[in-house]
Each structure stands twice: as structure tokens, then as C-alpha cells.
Amino acid sequence: MKPKELCFHYLEDNKNVCFLGTEEEIKSIKEKIINTIEEIKKSEFKPNPGWDCKFCDYKDICEFRKF
């Protein structure tokens, strides 16, 4: 089956945004997903300190934290 459209439902304003990507967009997204999976499989999770450190579960023990 081929989807007719893809939709995001935004809870804050209760709106749907629907679309159907072009073949090029779909190919690009597939490549990005495959690359992300490969990076996860490597288990190399280098620190990426920034503004979101204050929300991290490891902020109290991380030597790279920024807040």
C-alpha cells in the first residue's frame, strides 16, 4: 500500500499539517534515517554540551555540562 498523505497533529493548537513528500524528499529522509541507525549501532555517543544540558538526566555527574 502507498500512503495518500502524511500528517502531523500538533497538540498545542489542535491542528493537522498534512503532506506527501516527493520521491527526492523521501529518498533523502531514508538516507538520513539509515545514517542515524548506523551511528547508533556504533555506540559512540560523544558529549554535545549546550542549552539542553539543564534538562539532561546526567547533568549532576557530567564533566561536559553547561548551564
All heavy atoms as an XYZ file, in Angstrom:
567
protein
N       0.844     -1.186      0.000
C       0.000      0.000      0.000
C       0.885      1.244      0.000
O       1.925      1.269      0.641
C      -0.884      0.008      1.227
C      -1.938     -1.067      1.179
S      -3.250     -0.998      2.429
C      -2.512     -0.380      3.862
N       0.456      2.242     -0.705
C       1.166      3.509     -0.745
C       0.320      4.558     -0.013
O      -0.867      4.709     -0.304
C       1.404      3.920     -2.191
C       2.313      5.095     -2.315
C       2.785      5.286     -3.739
C       3.720      6.479     -3.732
N       4.577      6.495     -4.886
N       0.918      5.278      0.939
C       0.135      6.273      1.680
C      -0.350      7.402      0.784
O       0.324      7.795     -0.162
C       1.116      6.803      2.730
C       2.458      6.460      2.230
C       2.315      5.260      1.349
N      -1.519      7.910      1.104
C      -2.074      9.043      0.363
C      -1.491     10.352      0.870
O      -1.304     11.291      0.116
C      -3.594      9.074      0.489
C      -4.272      7.912     -0.184
C      -5.764      8.012     -0.026
C      -6.418      6.787     -0.659
N      -7.858      6.822     -0.507
N      -1.235     10.419      2.187
C      -0.643     11.610      2.771
C      -0.069     11.277      4.139
O      -0.409     10.261      4.740
C      -1.651     12.750      2.883
C      -2.797     12.477      3.820
C      -3.805     13.616      3.859
O      -3.586     14.648      3.192
O      -4.811     13.477      4.553
N       0.823     12.138      4.600
C       1.409     12.022      5.932
C       0.946     13.226      6.724
O       0.871     14.328      6.200
C       2.934     12.014      5.832
C       3.526     10.968      4.900
C       5.014     11.214      4.708
C       3.283      9.578      5.433
N       0.625     13.018      8.007
C       0.100     14.125      8.810
C       0.796     14.216     10.155
O       1.090     13.202     10.783
C      -1.395     13.952      9.047
S      -2.380     14.038      7.553
N       1.050     15.453     10.561
C       1.490     15.749     11.916
C       0.296     16.377     12.622
O      -0.364     17.256     12.071
C       2.646     16.756     11.933
C       3.945     16.193     11.451
C       4.461     16.573     10.218
C       4.657     15.310     12.224
C       5.662     16.071      9.772
C       5.863     14.797     11.792
C       6.367     15.186     10.557
N       0.045     15.936     13.851
C      -1.018     16.546     14.643
C      -0.359     17.294     15.793
O       0.324     16.710     16.619
C      -1.987     15.495     15.193
C      -3.093     16.093     15.990
N      -4.207     16.646     15.409
C      -3.236     16.258     17.328
C      -4.993     17.119     16.358
N      -4.426     16.894     17.525
N      -0.541     18.617     15.814
C       0.040     19.457     16.851
C      -0.960     19.609     17.990
O      -2.063     20.123     17.801
C       0.437     20.822     16.273
C       1.568     20.695     15.280
C       1.327     20.541     13.915
C       2.879     20.693     15.720
C       2.372     20.409     13.016
C       3.927     20.558     14.837
C       3.663     20.420     13.485
O       4.699     20.280     12.599
N      -0.553     19.142     19.165
C      -1.457     19.112     20.315
C      -1.764     20.491     20.879
O      -2.880     20.733     21.330
C      -0.866     18.224     21.412
C      -0.662     16.760     21.031
C       0.025     16.012     22.159
C      -1.980     16.102     20.658
N      -0.776     21.389     20.873
C      -0.989     22.698     21.481
C      -2.124     23.472     20.825
O      -2.940     24.073     21.507
C       0.298     23.521     21.443
C       1.293     23.081     22.488
C       2.490     24.017     22.558
O       2.414     25.149     22.056
O       3.498     23.598     23.136
N      -2.157     23.487     19.498
C      -3.211     24.244     18.825
C      -4.206     23.351     18.094
O      -5.056     23.826     17.352
C      -2.626     25.286     17.866
C      -1.630     24.692     16.896
O      -1.475     23.457     16.860
O      -1.011     25.480     16.158
N      -4.099     22.026     18.317
C      -5.044     21.051     17.770
C      -5.186     21.165     16.246
O      -6.275     21.131     15.704
C      -6.409     21.182     18.444
C      -7.254     19.941     18.255
O      -6.719     18.841     18.154
N      -8.557     20.102     18.203
N      -4.026     21.301     15.558
C      -4.046     21.424     14.107
C      -3.303     20.260     13.466
O      -2.357     19.722     14.023
C      -3.383     22.729     13.668
C      -4.197     23.956     13.999
C      -3.539     25.193     13.419
C      -4.385     26.412     13.743
N      -3.770     27.643     13.235
N      -3.750     19.892     12.277
C      -3.076     18.884     11.466
C      -2.351     19.576     10.322
O      -2.885     20.495      9.713
C      -4.074     17.893     10.861
C      -4.606     16.931     11.883
O      -3.939     16.588     12.844
N      -5.821     16.485     11.673
N      -1.145     19.109     10.041
C      -0.408     19.552      8.865
C      -0.127     18.292      8.065
O       0.569     17.389      8.534
C       0.901     20.268      9.248
C       1.695     20.620      8.007
C       0.604     21.503     10.082
N      -0.698     18.209      6.876
C      -0.576     17.006      6.054
C       0.217     17.303      4.786
O       0.171     18.412      4.258
C      -1.960     16.486      5.684
S      -2.946     16.019      7.114
N       0.936     16.307      4.325
C       1.747     16.455      3.122
C       2.086     15.076      2.582
O       1.883     14.060      3.237
C       3.034     17.218      3.436
C       3.909     16.495      4.430
C       4.937     15.683      3.997
C       3.691     16.611      5.788
C       5.719     14.994      4.898
C       4.473     15.932      6.711
C       5.495     15.123      6.256
N       2.624     15.032      1.401
C       3.176     13.815      0.830
C       4.455     14.230      0.123
O       4.426     15.036     -0.796
C       2.206     13.164     -0.161
C       2.629     11.804     -0.682
C       2.899     10.821      0.449
C       1.597     11.230     -1.610
N       5.581     13.752      0.613
C       6.874     14.154      0.084
C       7.107     13.684     -1.343
O       6.524     12.692     -1.787
N       7.982     14.400     -2.032
C       8.380     13.990     -3.370
C       9.304     12.785     -3.255
O       9.810     12.470     -2.173
C       9.118     15.127     -4.094
O      10.346     15.386     -3.396
C       8.279     16.387     -4.172
N       9.558     12.115     -4.363
C      10.472     10.964     -4.351
C      11.847     11.374     -3.839
O      12.485     10.637     -3.096
C      10.580     10.355     -5.746
C       9.328      9.641     -6.204
C       8.974      8.449     -5.327
O       9.886      7.717     -4.894
O       7.778      8.242     -5.072
N      12.310     12.555     -4.233
C      13.618     13.043     -3.790
C      13.635     13.283     -2.282
O      14.603     12.941     -1.603
C      13.958     14.341     -4.533
C      15.364     14.821     -4.277
C      15.710     16.029     -5.120
O      15.503     15.985     -6.342
O      16.187     17.014     -4.532
N      12.566     13.884     -1.744
C      12.482     14.126     -0.298
C      12.439     12.811      0.469
O      13.093     12.666      1.510
C      11.243     14.962      0.024
C      11.339     16.392     -0.451
C      10.026     17.147     -0.323
O       8.948     16.550     -0.514
O      10.098     18.347     -0.042
N      11.687     11.852     -0.037
C      11.580     10.546      0.622
C      12.934      9.850      0.614
O      13.363      9.285      1.626
C      10.487      9.688     -0.046
C       9.118     10.307      0.212
C      10.543      8.250      0.443
C       7.989      9.704     -0.585
N      13.648      9.905     -0.505
C      14.973      9.294     -0.599
C      15.937      9.943      0.391
O      16.695      9.261      1.079
C      15.515      9.440     -2.024
C      16.854      8.809     -2.223
C      17.343      8.984     -3.650
C      18.749      8.414     -3.791
N      19.304      8.678     -5.108
N      15.894     11.267      0.492
C      16.760     12.000      1.410
C      16.482     11.612      2.862
O      17.408     11.386      3.650
C      16.564     13.499      1.217
O      17.288     14.222      2.165
N      15.218     11.509      3.230
C      14.844     11.131      4.591
C      15.278      9.696      4.897
O      15.789      9.404      5.974
C      13.325     11.295      4.819
C      12.944     12.768      4.788
C      12.869     10.653      6.120
C      13.549     13.602      5.893
N      15.100      8.796      3.931
C      15.532      7.408      4.126
C      17.028      7.340      4.393
O      17.479      6.621      5.292
C      15.189      6.556      2.902
C      13.765      6.120      2.845
C      13.551      5.207      1.642
C      12.109      4.754      1.545
N      11.890      3.866      0.392
N      17.817      8.105      3.631
C      19.267      8.132      3.829
C      19.615      8.659      5.212
O      20.495      8.124      5.883
C      19.935      8.981      2.750
C      19.929      8.335      1.387
C      20.463      9.245      0.296
O      20.920     10.379      0.594
O      20.417      8.818     -0.875
N      18.913      9.697      5.639
C      19.164     10.274      6.968
C      18.840      9.258      8.062
O      19.590      9.109      9.033
C      18.340     11.543      7.154
C      18.610     12.255      8.445
C      17.846     13.566      8.532
C      18.159     14.268      9.839
N      17.448     15.526      9.971
N      17.743      8.543      7.922
C      17.354      7.528      8.909
C      18.377      6.410      8.952
O      18.800      5.973     10.033
C      15.938      6.992      8.601
C      14.899      8.073      8.859
C      15.642      5.734      9.424
C      13.508      7.740      8.352
N      18.814      5.941      7.786
C      19.812      4.867      7.727
C      21.120      5.318      8.370
O      21.733      4.573      9.141
C      20.015      4.398      6.275
C      18.770      3.646      5.807
C      21.264      3.521      6.146
C      18.729      3.358      4.317
N      21.555      6.548      8.079
C      22.782      7.075      8.688
C      22.657      7.178     10.199
O      23.597      6.861     10.935
C      23.141      8.432      8.088
C      23.620      8.327      6.661
O      24.090      7.271      6.228
N      23.500      9.400      5.916
N      21.506      7.610     10.672
C      21.277      7.714     12.116
C      21.332      6.341     12.771
O      21.946      6.171     13.826
C      19.918      8.387     12.393
O      19.919      9.692     11.805
C      19.643      8.494     13.882
N      20.722      5.355     12.150
C      20.751      3.980     12.679
C      22.183      3.476     12.753
O      22.590      2.871     13.756
C      19.874      3.053     11.812
C      18.400      3.392     12.009
C      20.133      1.580     12.144
C      17.468      2.730     11.012
N      22.970      3.717     11.718
C      24.374      3.278     11.702
C      25.169      3.947     12.814
O      25.995      3.303     13.467
C      25.013      3.553     10.339
C      24.441      2.712      9.225
C      24.533      1.217      9.483
O      25.574      0.748      9.981
O      23.543      0.508      9.199
N      24.939      5.235     13.045
C      25.632      5.934     14.128
C      25.242      5.363     15.489
O      26.083      5.219     16.373
C      25.341      7.440     14.076
C      25.988      8.143     12.910
C      27.508      8.074     12.949
O      28.097      8.317     14.009
O      28.097      7.776     11.896
N      23.979      5.038     15.674
C      23.515      4.447     16.939
C      24.159      3.085     17.144
O      24.592      2.749     18.249
C      21.977      4.349     16.965
C      21.361      5.747     17.057
C      21.501      3.474     18.120
C      19.864      5.791     16.846
N      24.261      2.295     16.091
C      24.874      0.969     16.197
C      26.336      1.038     16.615
O      26.837      0.125     17.266
C      24.756      0.223     14.867
C      23.381     -0.300     14.582
C      23.375     -1.041     13.256
C      22.022     -1.620     12.934
N      22.018     -2.316     11.642
N      27.030      2.118     16.269
C      28.440      2.274     16.644
C      28.594      2.514     18.147
O      29.670      2.337     18.696
C      29.064      3.459     15.902
C      29.270      3.218     14.438
C      29.878      4.481     13.818
C      29.942      4.404     12.322
N      30.432      5.669     11.742
N      27.543      2.950     18.807
C      27.536      3.253     20.244
C      28.571      4.298     20.632
O      29.139      4.257     21.709
C      27.745      1.983     21.071
O      26.666      1.106     20.914
N      28.835      5.239     19.744
C      29.754      6.333     20.042
C      28.917      7.579     20.316
O      28.514      8.280     19.396
C      30.699      6.569     18.864
C      31.645      5.426     18.621
C      32.533      5.660     17.414
O      32.649      6.809     16.946
O      33.099      4.678     16.938
N      28.669      7.826     21.571
C      27.822      8.945     21.953
C      28.683     10.038     22.578
O      28.841     10.111     23.788
C      26.718      8.487     22.909
C      25.859      7.404     22.327
C      26.002      6.086     22.718
C      24.920      7.712     21.370
C      25.207      5.092     22.183
C      24.115      6.723     20.815
C      24.269      5.412     21.222
N      29.267     10.873     21.725
C      30.124     11.956     22.191
C      29.264     13.034     22.840
O      28.140     13.274     22.419
C      30.913     12.529     21.024
C      31.865     11.536     20.420
C      32.595     12.120     19.234
C      33.481     11.038     18.625
N      34.098     11.505     17.391
N      29.805     13.706     23.865
C      29.035     14.766     24.520
C      28.758     15.907     23.560
O      29.573     16.232     22.700
C      29.941     15.213     25.665
C      31.295     14.716     25.334
C      31.128     13.539     24.429
N      27.583     16.490     23.715
C      27.169     17.612     22.898
C      26.608     18.687     23.826
O      25.408     18.942     23.852
C      26.120     17.149     21.883
C      25.796     18.209     20.875
O      26.537     19.168     20.719
N      24.680     18.051     20.196
N      27.484     19.318     24.628
C      27.003     20.274     25.622
C      26.340     21.485     24.992
O      26.719     21.921     23.910
C      28.266     20.680     26.377
C      29.417     20.179     25.596
C      28.924     19.186     24.613
N      25.360     21.991     25.679
C      24.641     23.168     25.194
C      23.523     23.544     26.141
O      23.489     23.127     27.298
N      22.571     24.309     25.622
C      21.464     24.822     26.440
C      20.621     23.710     27.034
O      20.031     23.866     28.105
C      20.581     25.754     25.612
C      19.856     25.048     24.511
C      20.300     24.852     23.243
C      18.583     24.405     24.588
N      19.387     24.136     22.516
C      18.311     23.840     23.320
C      17.641     24.241     25.602
C      17.159     23.142     23.045
C      16.484     23.546     25.310
C      16.245     23.010     24.049
N      20.547     22.560     26.350
C      19.691     21.479     26.838
C      20.318     20.672     27.962
O      19.690     19.768     28.511
C      19.260     20.565     25.689
C      20.398     20.126     24.800
O      21.507     20.658     24.928
O      20.167     19.244     23.958
N      21.557     21.004     28.352
C      22.191     20.305     29.480
C      21.347     20.393     30.749
O      21.313     19.467     31.550
C      23.586     20.878     29.749
S      24.822     20.417     28.528
N      20.647     21.518     30.928
C      19.857     21.684     32.151
C      18.702     20.690     32.254
O      18.155     20.477     33.317
C      19.347     23.115     32.277
C      18.471     23.582     31.158
C      18.141     25.048     31.326
C      17.489     25.574     30.070
N      17.324     27.014     30.111
N      18.356     20.023     31.144
C      17.274     19.043     31.152
C      17.787     17.603     31.190
O      17.006     16.669     31.271
C      16.392     19.215     29.910
C      15.828     20.594     29.783
C      16.305     21.463     28.810
C      14.838     21.042     30.644
C      15.791     22.738     28.681
C      14.320     22.319     30.522
C      14.801     23.171     29.542
N      19.094     17.432     31.093
C      19.694     16.099     30.984
C      19.672     15.358     32.318
O      19.925     15.937     33.373
C      21.129     16.222     30.478
S      21.955     14.632     30.275
N      19.393     14.062     32.253
C      19.380     13.234     33.451
C      20.769     13.059     34.058
O      20.898     12.682     35.216
C      18.795     11.854     33.134
C      17.302     11.908     32.824
O      16.635     12.854     33.282
O      16.818     10.999     32.130
N      21.826     13.332     33.293
C      23.198     13.131     33.766
C      23.896     14.439     34.129
O      25.100     14.459     34.371
C      24.001     12.390     32.691
C      23.398     11.055     32.354
C      22.603     10.901     31.220
C      23.584      9.963     33.186
C      22.027      9.678     30.918
C      23.015      8.742     32.894
C      22.240      8.605     31.757
O      21.668      7.396     31.463
N      23.159     15.528     34.215
C      23.762     16.842     34.445
C      24.558     16.928     35.741
O      25.523     17.674     35.823
C      22.701     17.932     34.413
C      21.706     17.860     35.549
C      20.682     18.976     35.451
C      19.682     18.839     36.557
N      18.369     18.530     36.080
N      24.199     16.162     36.742
C      24.892     16.236     38.024
C      26.234     15.511     38.022
O      27.072     15.770     38.883
C      24.008     15.675     39.141
C      22.762     16.524     39.359
O      22.823     17.750     39.120
O      21.727     15.960     39.764
N      26.446     14.619     37.078
C      27.702     13.864     37.046
C      28.512     14.081     35.768
O      29.608     13.570     35.638
C      27.441     12.354     37.236
C      26.553     11.806     36.115
C      26.854     12.065     38.614
C      26.406     10.297     36.112
N      28.017     14.860     34.835
C      28.680     15.050     33.540
C      29.742     16.147     33.623
O      29.466     17.264     34.044
C      27.651     15.413     32.475
S      28.389     15.696     30.869
N      30.957     15.805     33.195
C      32.032     16.785     33.218
C      31.942     17.798     32.071
O      32.649     18.788     32.067
C      33.392     16.076     33.166
C      33.618     15.286     31.893
C      34.876     14.444     31.922
O      35.932     14.991     31.516
O      34.794     13.291     32.347
N      31.088     17.564     31.102
C      30.960     18.431     29.940
C      29.745     19.369     30.031
O      29.522     20.174     29.133
C      30.818     17.598     28.655
C      31.985     16.678     28.435
C      31.888     15.333     28.768
C      33.163     17.163     27.924
C      32.953     14.475     28.575
C      34.249     16.314     27.727
C      34.144     14.985     28.067
N      28.975     19.293     31.100
C      27.721     20.040     31.219
C      27.953     21.546     31.142
O      29.003     22.048     31.515
C      26.993     19.692     32.499
C      27.669     20.220     33.747
C      26.933     19.760     35.005
N      27.595     20.201     36.189
C      28.504     19.491     36.860
N      28.841     18.297     36.429
N      29.069     19.961     37.931
N      26.934     22.213     30.636
C      26.916     23.675     30.604
C      25.547     24.125     31.075
O      24.540     23.651     30.619
C      27.124     24.189     29.177
C      28.506     23.982     28.650
C      28.624     24.626     27.279
C      30.013     24.452     26.730
N      30.151     25.018     25.398
N      25.517     25.032     32.059
C      24.262     25.678     32.425
C      24.469     27.030     32.953
O      25.352     27.647     33.100
C      23.336     24.943     33.387
C      23.760     23.844     34.257
C      23.473     23.882     35.599
C      24.392     22.728     33.785
C      23.776     22.830     36.422
C      24.711     21.675     34.605
C      24.402     21.735     35.930
